[in-house]
Amino acid sequence: METLLQGFLQYIINSLQWGSFYALIAVGYTLVYGVLLLINFAHGDIFMVGAYIAFFISSMLITYLGGMAGGWTLVALAVPLTMLLTACVGVTLERVAYRPLRRKGAHRLYVVITALMCGLILENGNLALLGASRKKFPEMVDTIVLSIGGASITNLKLLVIFAAVAVFLFLHWIVTKTKLGMAMRAVSFDKFAVPLMGIPLNTVIVFTFILGSGFAGLAGLLFAMSYPILEPYMGALIGWKAFIAAVVGGIGDIRGAFIGGFLLAFIEIGVASVLPSSFRDLFAFSILLVILWIKPTGLFGVAKTTKI
Amino acid sequence: MLLSIENLYVKYGNIEALHGISFHVNEGEIVTLIGANGAGKSTTLNSIMRLPPPEAPRVISGDIKFRGQSILNVEPHDVVAKLNLALAPEGRRIFGNLTVMENLTLATYARKNDPDTEIKRDLDRIFDLFPRLAERKTQRSESLSGGEQQMLAVGRAIMTKCDMLLLDEPSMGLAPLLMYEMFRTLKQINQEDGLTIVVVEQNAKVALSLAHRGYVLDTGEIVASGAADELANDPEVKKAYLGG
């Protein structure tokens, strides 16, 4: 009996951790979709770039500050730096790839294809620059294993879950209390009237990319700290999964991205705990398929009204 | 002269929508553009606001001047933020997923240098003009009635702090009583706050009763103009737009 409870607790902890990763990435898909109606297929690779940026920043911090500052101080420095630089990558993509197409009034299909290509460019650019060998992410903090009711949780897992909750609350504050956040919601409802409020559309779009890419960078750092092997294709599968999570939650809706991310993790890990792990993705995606079959707009999606 | 349109030709794709129209608006005036569907009324307003295609057409020749300066190269958000023009567009286009208060707050986006007391004063003025908006402050705006949505569209435009307010068919879809109330309020805003107003209307009768001067648009050309009461008594205009 006790082992069953332990197993269940462990299941919840692991699902929360993976759900947090999915949610942090899914929210980037959902924000950009809400504002531009663009599925930014490069987003999974922005997560990968974020992990590499985190790798370089962490290595540098350890080299220059490792003797003086404690591990958590380094993490506290790495978080904003990684988020900032990853946000720059996202904004650069917007500027050089998406905006020119938008300005020329290109059909959405072409922008989506461009996003796919940008993702491939990021992957292969990484491959060309850094080679195919995997990178080992440096250890900044010692892993501490805590025990809750017999289930184990590491300080890193706690950090990941905490980060997802904090990002959710932060975003909620942004879209309800700040004018730029309100503008994001306004754009998702009706782009037409936004300039009539004296608001430059491009400012709203850039801000959206800053948020989405910043959180992907945060996810990259946390992921690399938890699973410290980096390779150029690490963003592909997790990116797809996060995208599917966003769609199942109702793409365009922030709550949907989080619920979808956690739902995917709970299903995945649940399947893996009763069936051989080779069945995991098959079952997980079949269940998601059924959800979409019942509710094609996703859990929080409403057909053609509010998007964020 | 606050606004002058000089021999303006515009095109949507290959279709010419305005064939060289000219008119002007003086400070403190209410001017109306009347005409049937497809006459080019909304096209004119969207051109003035410099909205990007597909909403507004390409300017082929002619000029739009505000305070004597050509505004053809001004970005749409700067037309609002820097030149202080505002438009309550056709179909209201309020942000239905935002509350009434959020719609009004969003309109103050570009007023970063204005003290909070001034913004508060303007907000109180809107609630004073449209008390029903005050009652519905925290409601999602898509739940408002058509008349209330139109009040919000006008209130939102004024909250951007405008020197000239453009209104595109403010009477559309309103019950007669509400429509008269709306036009009375517009007159009040013009008289008490000195706001210059350009109103585009299909309902020529009400528009001419509100305005000081008017222009009659027909398939992209101005076919008549003059003081509002003269236009209202002009036999041609009467026959074509006022139902005889």
HADDOCK unambig.tbl for C-alpha pairs under 7 A between the chains (distance, minus, plus):
assign (segid A and resid 179 and name CA) (segid B and resid 106 and name CA) 5.87 0.50 0.50
assign (segid A and resid 179 and name CA) (segid B and resid 109 and name CA) 6.43 0.50 0.50
assign (segid A and resid 182 and name CA) (segid B and resid 106 and name CA) 6.85 0.50 0.50
assign (segid A and resid 183 and name CA) (segid B and resid 106 and name CA) 6.84 0.50 0.50
assign (segid A and resid 186 and name CA) (segid B and resid 95 and name CA) 5.68 0.50 0.50
assign (segid A and resid 189 and name CA) (segid B and resid 95 and name CA) 6.24 0.50 0.50
assign (segid A and resid 189 and name CA) (segid B and resid 97 and name CA) 6.65 0.50 0.50
assign (segid A and resid 190 and name CA) (segid B and resid 95 and name CA) 6.63 0.50 0.50
assign (segid A and resid 193 and name CA) (segid B and resid 93 and name CA) 6.32 0.50 0.50
assign (segid A and resid 195 and name CA) (segid B and resid 76 and name CA) 5.87 0.50 0.50
assign (segid A and resid 195 and name CA) (segid B and resid 77 and name CA) 4.46 0.50 0.50
assign (segid A and resid 196 and name CA) (segid B and resid 77 and name CA) 6.19 0.50 0.50
assign (segid A and resid 196 and name CA) (segid B and resid 80 and name CA) 6.25 0.50 0.50
assign (segid A and resid 196 and name CA) (segid B and resid 86 and name CA) 6.78 0.50 0.50
assign (segid A and resid 196 and name CA) (segid B and resid 87 and name CA) 6.71 0.50 0.50
assign (segid A and resid 197 and name CA) (segid B and resid 80 and name CA) 6.80 0.50 0.50
assign (segid A and resid 197 and name CA) (segid B and resid 106 and name CA) 6.81 0.50 0.50
assign (segid A and resid 197 and name CA) (segid B and resid 107 and name CA) 4.71 0.50 0.50
assign (segid A and resid 197 and name CA) (segid B and resid 160 and name CA) 6.37 0.50 0.50
assign (segid A and resid 198 and name CA) (segid B and resid 77 and name CA) 4.25 0.50 0.50
assign (segid A and resid 198 and name CA) (segid B and resid 78 and name CA) 6.25 0.50 0.50
assign (segid A and resid 198 and name CA) (segid B and resid 80 and name CA) 4.88 0.50 0.50
assign (segid A and resid 198 and name CA) (segid B and resid 81 and name CA) 4.74 0.50 0.50
assign (segid A and resid 198 and name CA) (segid B and resid 109 and name CA) 6.66 0.50 0.50
assign (segid A and resid 198 and name CA) (segid B and resid 110 and name CA) 5.66 0.50 0.50
assign (segid A and resid 199 and name CA) (segid B and resid 77 and name CA) 5.44 0.50 0.50
assign (segid A and resid 199 and name CA) (segid B and resid 109 and name CA) 6.56 0.50 0.50
assign (segid A and resid 199 and name CA) (segid B and resid 110 and name CA) 6.72 0.50 0.50
assign (segid A and resid 200 and name CA) (segid B and resid 77 and name CA) 5.41 0.50 0.50
assign (segid A and resid 306 and name CA) (segid B and resid 97 and name CA) 5.59 0.50 0.50
